[in-house]
Amino acid sequence: MRRYASHWLYVPGQGYLKNQVVEVEGGCLLRFFPLEGELANTEWLPGLLRVEEGGQVFHYHPFDFMAGQPVAGTRRRRLP
């Protein structure tokens, strides 16, 4: 299990959630919760984490939060 924190998390049906932590195993979401302080063994990823089909989690950086979409040069990476 790996843990990541980010400025924003997008979860289908819930929308954008600010300052969240995700726990991922095998590229799939186990759970998420609000970031309330520094957590050991948590990697900070700027930008957006997005839960997609099948519970896969992707990191988008950079990301335009005002427009709610990626910008030129945005990289999309599946979390391990």
Chimera marker file (.cmm) of the C-alpha trace (Angstrom):
<marker_set name="trace">
<marker id="1" x="0.000" y="0.000" z="0.000" r="1" g="1" b="0" radius="0.5"/>
<marker id="2" x="1.227" y="3.496" z="-0.880" r="1" g="1" b="0" radius="0.5"/>
<marker id="3" x="-0.113" y="6.805" z="0.371" r="1" g="1" b="0" radius="0.5"/>
<marker id="4" x="-0.256" y="10.087" z="-1.585" r="1" g="1" b="0" radius="0.5"/>
<marker id="5" x="-1.549" y="13.546" z="-0.691" r="1" g="1" b="0" radius="0.5"/>
<marker id="6" x="-2.513" y="16.339" z="-3.077" r="1" g="1" b="0" radius="0.5"/>
<marker id="7" x="-4.129" y="19.755" z="-3.290" r="1" g="1" b="0" radius="0.5"/>
<marker id="8" x="-7.178" y="18.253" z="-5.007" r="1" g="1" b="0" radius="0.5"/>
<marker id="9" x="-8.809" y="14.877" z="-5.516" r="1" g="1" b="0" radius="0.5"/>
<marker id="10" x="-11.567" y="14.280" z="-8.055" r="1" g="1" b="0" radius="0.5"/>
<marker id="11" x="-13.942" y="11.428" z="-7.208" r="1" g="1" b="0" radius="0.5"/>
<marker id="12" x="-16.821" y="10.661" z="-9.612" r="1" g="1" b="0" radius="0.5"/>
<marker id="13" x="-20.143" y="11.378" z="-7.926" r="1" g="1" b="0" radius="0.5"/>
<marker id="14" x="-18.491" y="13.541" z="-5.251" r="1" g="1" b="0" radius="0.5"/>
<marker id="15" x="-16.608" y="16.112" z="-7.314" r="1" g="1" b="0" radius="0.5"/>
<marker id="16" x="-13.454" y="17.961" z="-6.289" r="1" g="1" b="0" radius="0.5"/>
<marker id="17" x="-12.253" y="17.480" z="-2.718" r="1" g="1" b="0" radius="0.5"/>
<marker id="18" x="-9.531" y="19.735" z="-1.304" r="1" g="1" b="0" radius="0.5"/>
<marker id="19" x="-6.386" y="18.493" z="0.490" r="1" g="1" b="0" radius="0.5"/>
<marker id="20" x="-6.955" y="14.761" z="0.419" r="1" g="1" b="0" radius="0.5"/>
<marker id="21" x="-4.911" y="11.630" z="1.036" r="1" g="1" b="0" radius="0.5"/>
<marker id="22" x="-5.369" y="8.487" z="-1.055" r="1" g="1" b="0" radius="0.5"/>
<marker id="23" x="-4.196" y="5.007" z="-0.239" r="1" g="1" b="0" radius="0.5"/>
<marker id="24" x="-3.435" y="3.006" z="-3.373" r="1" g="1" b="0" radius="0.5"/>
<marker id="25" x="-2.462" y="-0.601" z="-3.948" r="1" g="1" b="0" radius="0.5"/>
<marker id="26" x="-1.765" y="-2.067" z="-7.366" r="1" g="1" b="0" radius="0.5"/>
<marker id="27" x="-2.828" y="1.224" z="-8.939" r="1" g="1" b="0" radius="0.5"/>
<marker id="28" x="-6.318" y="1.047" z="-7.409" r="1" g="1" b="0" radius="0.5"/>
<marker id="29" x="-7.882" y="3.165" z="-4.701" r="1" g="1" b="0" radius="0.5"/>
<marker id="30" x="-8.253" y="1.549" z="-1.288" r="1" g="1" b="0" radius="0.5"/>
<marker id="31" x="-9.584" y="4.629" z="0.522" r="1" g="1" b="0" radius="0.5"/>
<marker id="32" x="-9.291" y="8.409" z="0.756" r="1" g="1" b="0" radius="0.5"/>
<marker id="33" x="-9.591" y="10.883" z="3.609" r="1" g="1" b="0" radius="0.5"/>
<marker id="34" x="-8.900" y="14.565" z="4.402" r="1" g="1" b="0" radius="0.5"/>
<marker id="35" x="-5.308" y="15.611" z="5.026" r="1" g="1" b="0" radius="0.5"/>
<marker id="36" x="-5.291" y="16.928" z="8.582" r="1" g="1" b="0" radius="0.5"/>
<marker id="37" x="-1.569" y="17.009" z="9.262" r="1" g="1" b="0" radius="0.5"/>
<marker id="38" x="1.737" y="15.546" z="8.205" r="1" g="1" b="0" radius="0.5"/>
<marker id="39" x="1.608" y="11.763" z="7.781" r="1" g="1" b="0" radius="0.5"/>
<marker id="40" x="4.628" y="9.469" z="7.764" r="1" g="1" b="0" radius="0.5"/>
<marker id="41" x="5.328" y="7.642" z="4.490" r="1" g="1" b="0" radius="0.5"/>
<marker id="42" x="3.071" y="9.946" z="2.463" r="1" g="1" b="0" radius="0.5"/>
<marker id="43" x="4.258" y="11.377" z="-0.848" r="1" g="1" b="0" radius="0.5"/>
<marker id="44" x="3.006" y="14.880" z="-1.692" r="1" g="1" b="0" radius="0.5"/>
<marker id="45" x="1.945" y="15.306" z="-5.330" r="1" g="1" b="0" radius="0.5"/>
<marker id="46" x="1.049" y="18.830" z="-6.483" r="1" g="1" b="0" radius="0.5"/>
<marker id="47" x="-1.898" y="19.224" z="-8.819" r="1" g="1" b="0" radius="0.5"/>
<marker id="48" x="-4.807" y="16.798" z="-9.073" r="1" g="1" b="0" radius="0.5"/>
<marker id="49" x="-5.376" y="13.159" z="-8.215" r="1" g="1" b="0" radius="0.5"/>
<marker id="50" x="-8.291" y="11.642" z="-10.100" r="1" g="1" b="0" radius="0.5"/>
<marker id="51" x="-10.129" y="8.394" z="-9.471" r="1" g="1" b="0" radius="0.5"/>
<marker id="52" x="-11.071" y="6.871" z="-12.817" r="1" g="1" b="0" radius="0.5"/>
<marker id="53" x="-12.782" y="3.757" z="-14.147" r="1" g="1" b="0" radius="0.5"/>
<marker id="54" x="-12.149" y="0.639" z="-12.079" r="1" g="1" b="0" radius="0.5"/>
<marker id="55" x="-10.847" y="2.668" z="-9.143" r="1" g="1" b="0" radius="0.5"/>
<marker id="56" x="-7.548" y="3.482" z="-10.846" r="1" g="1" b="0" radius="0.5"/>
<marker id="57" x="-5.885" y="6.655" z="-9.575" r="1" g="1" b="0" radius="0.5"/>
<marker id="58" x="-4.035" y="9.087" z="-11.838" r="1" g="1" b="0" radius="0.5"/>
<marker id="59" x="-1.919" y="12.151" z="-11.093" r="1" g="1" b="0" radius="0.5"/>
<marker id="60" x="-2.402" y="15.224" z="-13.330" r="1" g="1" b="0" radius="0.5"/>
<marker id="61" x="0.208" y="17.984" z="-13.152" r="1" g="1" b="0" radius="0.5"/>
<marker id="62" x="-0.009" y="20.851" z="-13.874" r="1" g="1" b="0" radius="0.5"/>
<marker id="63" x="-3.781" y="21.311" z="-13.783" r="1" g="1" b="0" radius="0.5"/>
<marker id="64" x="-5.953" y="24.433" z="-14.287" r="1" g="1" b="0" radius="0.5"/>
<marker id="65" x="-8.348" y="24.464" z="-11.331" r="1" g="1" b="0" radius="0.5"/>
<marker id="66" x="-10.171" y="27.579" z="-12.519" r="1" g="1" b="0" radius="0.5"/>
<marker id="67" x="-11.104" y="25.900" z="-15.822" r="1" g="1" b="0" radius="0.5"/>
<marker id="68" x="-11.366" y="22.436" z="-14.278" r="1" g="1" b="0" radius="0.5"/>
<marker id="69" x="-9.230" y="20.838" z="-16.958" r="1" g="1" b="0" radius="0.5"/>
<marker id="70" x="-5.660" y="19.951" z="-17.905" r="1" g="1" b="0" radius="0.5"/>
<marker id="71" x="-3.479" y="22.589" z="-19.559" r="1" g="1" b="0" radius="0.5"/>
<marker id="72" x="-0.881" y="22.364" z="-22.309" r="1" g="1" b="0" radius="0.5"/>
<marker id="73" x="1.944" y="20.226" z="-20.991" r="1" g="1" b="0" radius="0.5"/>
<marker id="74" x="-0.126" y="18.421" z="-18.365" r="1" g="1" b="0" radius="0.5"/>
<marker id="75" x="1.241" y="14.993" z="-17.616" r="1" g="1" b="0" radius="0.5"/>
<marker id="76" x="-1.052" y="12.104" z="-16.649" r="1" g="1" b="0" radius="0.5"/>
<marker id="77" x="0.537" y="9.295" z="-14.653" r="1" g="1" b="0" radius="0.5"/>
<marker id="78" x="-1.102" y="6.245" z="-13.106" r="1" g="1" b="0" radius="0.5"/>
<marker id="79" x="-0.126" y="5.781" z="-9.487" r="1" g="1" b="0" radius="0.5"/>
<marker id="80" x="1.511" y="2.427" z="-8.666" r="1" g="1" b="0" radius="0.5"/>
<link id1="1" id2="2" r="1" g="1" b="0" radius="0.2"/>
<link id1="2" id2="3" r="1" g="1" b="0" radius="0.2"/>
<link id1="3" id2="4" r="1" g="1" b="0" radius="0.2"/>
<link id1="4" id2="5" r="1" g="1" b="0" radius="0.2"/>
<link id1="5" id2="6" r="1" g="1" b="0" radius="0.2"/>
<link id1="6" id2="7" r="1" g="1" b="0" radius="0.2"/>
<link id1="7" id2="8" r="1" g="1" b="0" radius="0.2"/>
<link id1="8" id2="9" r="1" g="1" b="0" radius="0.2"/>
<link id1="9" id2="10" r="1" g="1" b="0" radius="0.2"/>
<link id1="10" id2="11" r="1" g="1" b="0" radius="0.2"/>
<link id1="11" id2="12" r="1" g="1" b="0" radius="0.2"/>
<link id1="12" id2="13" r="1" g="1" b="0" radius="0.2"/>
<link id1="13" id2="14" r="1" g="1" b="0" radius="0.2"/>
<link id1="14" id2="15" r="1" g="1" b="0" radius="0.2"/>
<link id1="15" id2="16" r="1" g="1" b="0" radius="0.2"/>
<link id1="16" id2="17" r="1" g="1" b="0" radius="0.2"/>
<link id1="17" id2="18" r="1" g="1" b="0" radius="0.2"/>
<link id1="18" id2="19" r="1" g="1" b="0" radius="0.2"/>
<link id1="19" id2="20" r="1" g="1" b="0" radius="0.2"/>
<link id1="20" id2="21" r="1" g="1" b="0" radius="0.2"/>
<link id1="21" id2="22" r="1" g="1" b="0" radius="0.2"/>
<link id1="22" id2="23" r="1" g="1" b="0" radius="0.2"/>
<link id1="23" id2="24" r="1" g="1" b="0" radius="0.2"/>
<link id1="24" id2="25" r="1" g="1" b="0" radius="0.2"/>
<link id1="25" id2="26" r="1" g="1" b="0" radius="0.2"/>
<link id1="26" id2="27" r="1" g="1" b="0" radius="0.2"/>
<link id1="27" id2="28" r="1" g="1" b="0" radius="0.2"/>
<link id1="28" id2="29" r="1" g="1" b="0" radius="0.2"/>
<link id1="29" id2="30" r="1" g="1" b="0" radius="0.2"/>
<link id1="30" id2="31" r="1" g="1" b="0" radius="0.2"/>
<link id1="31" id2="32" r="1" g="1" b="0" radius="0.2"/>
<link id1="32" id2="33" r="1" g="1" b="0" radius="0.2"/>
<link id1="33" id2="34" r="1" g="1" b="0" radius="0.2"/>
<link id1="34" id2="35" r="1" g="1" b="0" radius="0.2"/>
<link id1="35" id2="36" r="1" g="1" b="0" radius="0.2"/>
<link id1="36" id2="37" r="1" g="1" b="0" radius="0.2"/>
<link id1="37" id2="38" r="1" g="1" b="0" radius="0.2"/>
<link id1="38" id2="39" r="1" g="1" b="0" radius="0.2"/>
<link id1="39" id2="40" r="1" g="1" b="0" radius="0.2"/>
<link id1="40" id2="41" r="1" g="1" b="0" radius="0.2"/>
<link id1="41" id2="42" r="1" g="1" b="0" radius="0.2"/>
<link id1="42" id2="43" r="1" g="1" b="0" radius="0.2"/>
<link id1="43" id2="44" r="1" g="1" b="0" radius="0.2"/>
<link id1="44" id2="45" r="1" g="1" b="0" radius="0.2"/>
<link id1="45" id2="46" r="1" g="1" b="0" radius="0.2"/>
<link id1="46" id2="47" r="1" g="1" b="0" radius="0.2"/>
<link id1="47" id2="48" r="1" g="1" b="0" radius="0.2"/>
<link id1="48" id2="49" r="1" g="1" b="0" radius="0.2"/>
<link id1="49" id2="50" r="1" g="1" b="0" radius="0.2"/>
<link id1="50" id2="51" r="1" g="1" b="0" radius="0.2"/>
<link id1="51" id2="52" r="1" g="1" b="0" radius="0.2"/>
<link id1="52" id2="53" r="1" g="1" b="0" radius="0.2"/>
<link id1="53" id2="54" r="1" g="1" b="0" radius="0.2"/>
<link id1="54" id2="55" r="1" g="1" b="0" radius="0.2"/>
<link id1="55" id2="56" r="1" g="1" b="0" radius="0.2"/>
<link id1="56" id2="57" r="1" g="1" b="0" radius="0.2"/>
<link id1="57" id2="58" r="1" g="1" b="0" radius="0.2"/>
<link id1="58" id2="59" r="1" g="1" b="0" radius="0.2"/>
<link id1="59" id2="60" r="1" g="1" b="0" radius="0.2"/>
<link id1="60" id2="61" r="1" g="1" b="0" radius="0.2"/>
<link id1="61" id2="62" r="1" g="1" b="0" radius="0.2"/>
<link id1="62" id2="63" r="1" g="1" b="0" radius="0.2"/>
<link id1="63" id2="64" r="1" g="1" b="0" radius="0.2"/>
<link id1="64" id2="65" r="1" g="1" b="0" radius="0.2"/>
<link id1="65" id2="66" r="1" g="1" b="0" radius="0.2"/>
<link id1="66" id2="67" r="1" g="1" b="0" radius="0.2"/>
<link id1="67" id2="68" r="1" g="1" b="0" radius="0.2"/>
<link id1="68" id2="69" r="1" g="1" b="0" radius="0.2"/>
<link id1="69" id2="70" r="1" g="1" b="0" radius="0.2"/>
<link id1="70" id2="71" r="1" g="1" b="0" radius="0.2"/>
<link id1="71" id2="72" r="1" g="1" b="0" radius="0.2"/>
<link id1="72" id2="73" r="1" g="1" b="0" radius="0.2"/>
<link id1="73" id2="74" r="1" g="1" b="0" radius="0.2"/>
<link id1="74" id2="75" r="1" g="1" b="0" radius="0.2"/>
<link id1="75" id2="76" r="1" g="1" b="0" radius="0.2"/>
<link id1="76" id2="77" r="1" g="1" b="0" radius="0.2"/>
<link id1="77" id2="78" r="1" g="1" b="0" radius="0.2"/>
<link id1="78" id2="79" r="1" g="1" b="0" radius="0.2"/>
<link id1="79" id2="80" r="1" g="1" b="0" radius="0.2"/>
</marker_set>
